[in-house]
């Protein structure tokens, strides 16, 4: 027999409240159980193993060459062909920070800092001759110590006279050139060089002092930003880092010595041009055409002397890697893959 419970109208609201309370409590309990279950480790799940990225690691090392610590960046498999990256003024191997990982996927990459630059030692001017010839000797010793006897060279700005001296010493070792705003022709020394040429002609204190403005923060920033299409793509870290190193005690005098030393490079230009014609190394030019330090006037003459030449002018300034890094990396890899033999 069924029992029928009848709730009086007066008791209905109280019963409804009780049912709502029970429903809320049940819902809350279900949520708690679900959350606990989701957070609890599953008997079937395996721990996730973290792996290193496929991008090759860049190592920061140093070697002592002729009593001087030479800092360098290294990446890639040493069994692969080697490319040596030679930096410009006023920077260091830092200028290649984004390029190195791209090249290192299929090449062995070395990027040394010259004495007085980057993380290398800065010996006193009284005990060390700051010159391009001496830098070339140091880098030659560095490559010998690294047991590297075959290499392509990326030469930029100051890297060109260093790299071309290596080429003059060991033309058989150089498998090719990537030339980025690196000069070897007098046509490339335009108005920017007039006060420096005055210093070459008369190395007086007055002419030396006239060049100190090239060592200021404004001048360093200008090198990075002048002629650039999109300045927001250039990190301020570049010029602040370079300026920090320029502002070290004694470094200004070193840089002024290097300005004077550049005169000897100009006298070597004809010899380097003759070596280009004689040995015909394969070359890739990727040149910021808006550069006022080494303008495109210095890029075109390479066509006279190099027959195996790939030539690109880029719509940017002196430090072309800052704005066109991915494009330069792609062109380099295609060029190196085509021109550099592998065992």
VENTAKA-V637653 format. One record per residue. N is the residue number from 1. RES is the residue in one letter. SS is DSSP state (h for helix, s for strand, l for the rest). PHI is phi as a letter, one per 40 degrees, with the letter a starting at -180 (NA if undefined). Layout:
n=N res=RES ss=SS phi=PHI
n=N res=RES ss=SS phi=PHI
This chain:
n=1 res=X ss=l phi=NA
n=2 res=X ss=l phi=c
n=3 res=X ss=l phi=b
n=4 res=X ss=l phi=b
n=5 res=X ss=l phi=c
n=6 res=X ss=l phi=b
n=7 res=X ss=l phi=c
n=8 res=X ss=l phi=c
n=9 res=X ss=h phi=d
n=10 res=X ss=h phi=c
n=11 res=X ss=h phi=c
n=12 res=X ss=h phi=d
n=13 res=X ss=h phi=d
n=14 res=X ss=h phi=c
n=15 res=X ss=h phi=c
n=16 res=X ss=h phi=c
n=17 res=X ss=h phi=c
n=18 res=X ss=h phi=c
n=19 res=X ss=h phi=c
n=20 res=X ss=h phi=c
n=21 res=X ss=h phi=c
n=22 res=X ss=h phi=c
n=23 res=X ss=h phi=c
n=24 res=X ss=h phi=c
n=25 res=X ss=h phi=c
n=26 res=X ss=h phi=c
n=27 res=X ss=h phi=c
n=28 res=X ss=h phi=c
n=29 res=X ss=h phi=c
n=30 res=X ss=h phi=c
n=31 res=X ss=h phi=c
n=32 res=X ss=h phi=c
n=33 res=X ss=h phi=c
n=34 res=X ss=h phi=c
n=35 res=X ss=h phi=c
n=36 res=X ss=h phi=c
n=37 res=X ss=h phi=c
n=38 res=X ss=h phi=c
n=39 res=X ss=h phi=c
n=40 res=X ss=l phi=c
n=41 res=X ss=l phi=c
n=42 res=X ss=l phi=c
n=43 res=X ss=l phi=c
n=44 res=X ss=l phi=c
n=45 res=X ss=l phi=c
n=46 res=X ss=l phi=b
n=47 res=X ss=l phi=c
n=48 res=X ss=l phi=c
n=49 res=X ss=l phi=c
n=50 res=X ss=l phi=c
n=51 res=X ss=l phi=b
n=52 res=X ss=l phi=c
n=53 res=X ss=l phi=c
n=54 res=X ss=l phi=c
n=55 res=X ss=l phi=c
n=56 res=X ss=l phi=c
n=57 res=X ss=l phi=c
n=58 res=X ss=s phi=b
n=59 res=X ss=s phi=b
n=60 res=X ss=s phi=b
n=61 res=X ss=s phi=b
n=62 res=X ss=s phi=a
n=63 res=X ss=s phi=b
n=64 res=X ss=s phi=c
n=65 res=X ss=s phi=b
n=66 res=X ss=l phi=f
n=67 res=X ss=l phi=g
n=68 res=X ss=s phi=b
n=69 res=X ss=s phi=c
n=70 res=X ss=s phi=b
n=71 res=X ss=s phi=c
n=72 res=X ss=s phi=a
n=73 res=X ss=s phi=b
n=74 res=X ss=s phi=b
n=75 res=X ss=s phi=a
n=76 res=X ss=l phi=g
n=77 res=X ss=l phi=c
n=78 res=X ss=l phi=c
n=79 res=X ss=l phi=c
n=80 res=X ss=l phi=c
n=81 res=X ss=l phi=d
n=82 res=X ss=s phi=c
n=83 res=X ss=s phi=b
n=84 res=X ss=s phi=b
n=85 res=X ss=s phi=b
n=86 res=X ss=s phi=b
n=87 res=X ss=l phi=c
n=88 res=X ss=l phi=b
n=89 res=X ss=l phi=c
n=90 res=X ss=l phi=b
n=91 res=X ss=l phi=b
n=92 res=X ss=l phi=a
n=93 res=X ss=h phi=c
n=94 res=X ss=h phi=d
n=95 res=X ss=h phi=c
n=96 res=X ss=h phi=b
n=97 res=X ss=h phi=d
n=98 res=X ss=h phi=c
n=99 res=X ss=h phi=c
n=100 res=X ss=h phi=d
n=101 res=X ss=h phi=c
n=102 res=X ss=h phi=c
n=103 res=X ss=h phi=c
n=104 res=X ss=l phi=c
n=105 res=X ss=l phi=c
n=106 res=X ss=l phi=b
n=107 res=X ss=l phi=b
n=108 res=X ss=s phi=c
n=109 res=X ss=s phi=b
n=110 res=X ss=s phi=b
n=111 res=X ss=s phi=b
n=112 res=X ss=s phi=c
n=113 res=X ss=l phi=c
n=114 res=X ss=l phi=c
n=115 res=X ss=l phi=d
n=116 res=X ss=l phi=g
n=117 res=X ss=l phi=b
n=118 res=X ss=l phi=f
n=119 res=X ss=l phi=c
n=120 res=X ss=l phi=c
n=121 res=X ss=l phi=d
n=122 res=X ss=l phi=b
n=123 res=X ss=l phi=c
n=124 res=X ss=l phi=c
n=125 res=X ss=l phi=c
n=126 res=X ss=l phi=c
n=127 res=X ss=l phi=b
n=128 res=X ss=l phi=a
n=129 res=X ss=l phi=c
n=130 res=X ss=l phi=c
n=131 res=X ss=l phi=a
n=132 res=X ss=h phi=c
n=133 res=X ss=h phi=c
n=134 res=X ss=h phi=c
n=135 res=X ss=h phi=d
n=136 res=X ss=h phi=c
n=137 res=X ss=h phi=c
n=138 res=X ss=h phi=c
n=139 res=X ss=h phi=c
n=140 res=X ss=h phi=c
n=141 res=X ss=h phi=c
n=142 res=X ss=h phi=c
n=143 res=X ss=h phi=c
n=144 res=X ss=h phi=c
n=145 res=X ss=h phi=c
n=146 res=X ss=l phi=c
n=147 res=X ss=l phi=g
n=148 res=X ss=l phi=b
n=149 res=X ss=l phi=b
n=150 res=X ss=l phi=a
n=151 res=X ss=s phi=a
n=152 res=X ss=s phi=c
n=153 res=X ss=s phi=b
n=154 res=X ss=s phi=c
n=155 res=X ss=s phi=b
n=156 res=X ss=s phi=b
n=157 res=X ss=l phi=f
n=158 res=X ss=h phi=c
n=159 res=X ss=h phi=c
n=160 res=X ss=h phi=c
n=161 res=X ss=h phi=c
n=162 res=X ss=h phi=c
n=163 res=X ss=h phi=c
n=164 res=X ss=h phi=c
n=165 res=X ss=h phi=c
n=166 res=X ss=h phi=c
n=167 res=X ss=h phi=c
n=168 res=X ss=h phi=c
n=169 res=X ss=h phi=c
n=170 res=X ss=l phi=b
n=171 res=X ss=l phi=c
n=172 res=X ss=l phi=c
n=173 res=X ss=l phi=c
n=174 res=X ss=s phi=c
n=175 res=X ss=s phi=c
n=176 res=X ss=s phi=i
n=177 res=X ss=s phi=b
n=178 res=X ss=s phi=b
n=179 res=X ss=s phi=b
n=180 res=X ss=s phi=b
n=181 res=X ss=l phi=f
n=182 res=X ss=l phi=b
n=183 res=X ss=l phi=c
n=184 res=X ss=l phi=a
n=185 res=X ss=l phi=a
n=186 res=X ss=h phi=c
n=187 res=X ss=h phi=d
n=188 res=X ss=h phi=c
n=189 res=X ss=l phi=b
n=190 res=X ss=l phi=c
n=191 res=X ss=h phi=d
n=192 res=X ss=h phi=d
n=193 res=X ss=h phi=c
n=194 res=X ss=h phi=d
n=195 res=X ss=h phi=c
n=196 res=X ss=h phi=c
n=197 res=X ss=h phi=c
n=198 res=X ss=h phi=c
n=199 res=X ss=h phi=c
n=200 res=X ss=h phi=c
n=201 res=X ss=h phi=c
n=202 res=X ss=l phi=a
n=203 res=X ss=l phi=c
n=204 res=X ss=l phi=c
n=205 res=X ss=h phi=c
n=206 res=X ss=h phi=c
n=207 res=X ss=h phi=c
n=208 res=X ss=h phi=c
n=209 res=X ss=h phi=c
n=210 res=X ss=l phi=c
n=211 res=X ss=l phi=c
n=212 res=X ss=h phi=c
n=213 res=X ss=h phi=c
n=214 res=X ss=h phi=c
n=215 res=X ss=h phi=b
n=216 res=X ss=l phi=c
n=217 res=X ss=h phi=c
n=218 res=X ss=h phi=c
n=219 res=X ss=h phi=c
n=220 res=X ss=h phi=c
n=221 res=X ss=h phi=c
n=222 res=X ss=h phi=d
n=223 res=X ss=h phi=d
n=224 res=X ss=h phi=c
n=225 res=X ss=h phi=b
n=226 res=X ss=l phi=c
n=227 res=X ss=l phi=g
n=228 res=X ss=l phi=c
n=229 res=X ss=l phi=c
n=230 res=X ss=l phi=b
n=231 res=X ss=h phi=c
n=232 res=X ss=h phi=c
n=233 res=X ss=h phi=c
n=234 res=X ss=l phi=b
n=235 res=X ss=l phi=c
n=236 res=X ss=h phi=d
n=237 res=X ss=h phi=d
n=238 res=X ss=h phi=c
n=239 res=X ss=h phi=c
n=240 res=X ss=h phi=c
n=241 res=X ss=h phi=c
n=242 res=X ss=h phi=c
n=243 res=X ss=h phi=c
n=244 res=X ss=h phi=d
n=245 res=X ss=h phi=c
n=246 res=X ss=h phi=c
n=247 res=X ss=l phi=c
n=248 res=X ss=l phi=c
n=249 res=X ss=l phi=d
n=250 res=X ss=l phi=g
n=251 res=X ss=h phi=c
n=252 res=X ss=h phi=d
n=253 res=X ss=h phi=c
n=254 res=X ss=h phi=c
n=255 res=X ss=h phi=c
n=256 res=X ss=h phi=c
n=257 res=X ss=h phi=c
n=258 res=X ss=h phi=c
n=259 res=X ss=h phi=d
n=260 res=X ss=h phi=c
n=261 res=X ss=h phi=c
n=262 res=X ss=h phi=c
n=263 res=X ss=h phi=d
n=264 res=X ss=h phi=c
n=265 res=X ss=h phi=c
n=266 res=X ss=h phi=c
n=267 res=X ss=h phi=c
n=268 res=X ss=h phi=c
n=269 res=X ss=h phi=d
n=270 res=X ss=h phi=d
n=271 res=X ss=h phi=c
n=272 res=X ss=h phi=c
n=273 res=X ss=h phi=c
n=274 res=X ss=h phi=c
n=275 res=X ss=h phi=c
n=276 res=X ss=h phi=d
n=277 res=X ss=h phi=c
n=278 res=X ss=h phi=c
n=279 res=X ss=h phi=c
n=280 res=X ss=l phi=f
n=281 res=X ss=l phi=c
n=282 res=X ss=l phi=c
n=283 res=X ss=s phi=a
n=284 res=X ss=s phi=b
n=285 res=X ss=s phi=b
n=286 res=X ss=s phi=b
n=287 res=X ss=s phi=b
n=288 res=X ss=s phi=c
n=289 res=X ss=l phi=c
n=290 res=X ss=l phi=c
n=291 res=X ss=l phi=c
n=292 res=X ss=l phi=c
n=293 res=X ss=l phi=c
n=294 res=X ss=l phi=b
n=295 res=X ss=l phi=c
n=296 res=X ss=l phi=c
n=297 res=X ss=h phi=d
n=298 res=X ss=h phi=c
n=299 res=X ss=h phi=c
n=300 res=X ss=h phi=c
n=301 res=X ss=l phi=c
n=302 res=X ss=h phi=d
n=303 res=X ss=h phi=c
n=304 res=X ss=h phi=c
n=305 res=X ss=h phi=b
n=306 res=X ss=l phi=b
n=307 res=X ss=l phi=c
n=308 res=X ss=l phi=c
n=309 res=X ss=s phi=b
n=310 res=X ss=s phi=b
n=311 res=X ss=s phi=b
n=312 res=X ss=s phi=b
n=313 res=X ss=s phi=b
n=314 res=X ss=s phi=b
n=315 res=X ss=l phi=c
n=316 res=X ss=l phi=a
n=317 res=X ss=l phi=b
n=318 res=X ss=l phi=c
n=319 res=X ss=l phi=c
n=320 res=X ss=h phi=c
n=321 res=X ss=h phi=c
n=322 res=X ss=h phi=c
n=323 res=X ss=h phi=b
n=324 res=X ss=h phi=b
n=325 res=X ss=h phi=d
n=326 res=X ss=h phi=c
n=327 res=X ss=h phi=c
n=328 res=X ss=h phi=c
n=329 res=X ss=h phi=d
n=330 res=X ss=h phi=c
n=331 res=X ss=h phi=c
n=332 res=X ss=h phi=c
n=333 res=X ss=h phi=c
n=334 res=X ss=h phi=c
n=335 res=X ss=h phi=c
n=336 res=X ss=h phi=c
n=337 res=X ss=h phi=c
n=338 res=X ss=h phi=c
n=339 res=X ss=h phi=b
n=340 res=X ss=l phi=c
n=341 res=X ss=l phi=c
n=342 res=X ss=l phi=b
n=343 res=X ss=l phi=c
